[in-house]
Amino acid sequence: MGTVGSAGPVETGRAAYVRGDWRAAHASFLAAGPPASLAVDDLEALARSAWWLGHVKENLELSEDVFHRRLAASSSDRAAMTALELGLQWVLRGDVAVGSGWISRARRILRDVPEGPAHGYLQYLEASVELEFAGELSRPSCPEQLQDMGRRFDEPALMSLGLVLSGLAHLRAGSTDVGFAELDEAMLPVVADRVPLVWVGDIYCTVIHLCHELADYRRMLAWTAATERWCARVGTR
């Protein structure tokens, strides 16, 4: 078998991952040797490939390894982002308690890290959970702060997520025209492929769920079709 430094299966896995061939990436990284022998970025690529192939348990276990290795290497901001992605994935699976635990880990790490994009993703997850269970935001300025961070850090995903939060808040308050307009705008960076894949799925699900909840079936049909096109493009190959 190859090693981390070889130009064989690892390089093949990297190339497959970049082009979105999750099956080839997954097989190639595993062919390189035990996952623990991979460089941390390659281990993360293996974990994400497992996610898109539907190997959820494998993804979660590998992602935890990525988190601990980044934390041990004092790569605090990247460790926090891994924790946030794990939090998102657990929440999406319906296990809010475990998801909240990972969000808390990220929060603790980011207290000692200069402000960066990870702080925005943390704010989004905290606000999303709050909206889900309390129905309103304790910090109404959060959506605008996220959009501002998106501009300052050139992070289109944060602008999109800020618009999602603002749209949700307006819809919960009964301002449907404003809320749906903001959700539509939030989708623009998504359809332009400017949002990391792990967050795209959350945005699509949130928008479609709200359209269904508020009986805007025309908009729901449009975004469901967009989701199907996206799934066909990034799904199992």
Secondary structure, DSSP 8 states (H G I E B T S, - for coil): ---TT-SSHHHHHHHHHHTT-HHHHHHHHHHTS-GGGS-HHHHHHHHHHHHHTT-HHHHHHHHHHHHHHHHHTT-HHHHHHHHHHHHHHHHHTT-HHHHHHHHHHHHHHHTTS-S-HHHHHHHHHHHHHHHHHHSS-SSTTHHHHHHHHHHHTT-HHHHHHHHHHHHHHHHHTT-HHHHHHHHHHHHHHHHTT-S-HHHHHHHHHHHHHHHHHTT-HHHHHHHHHHHHHHHHHHS--
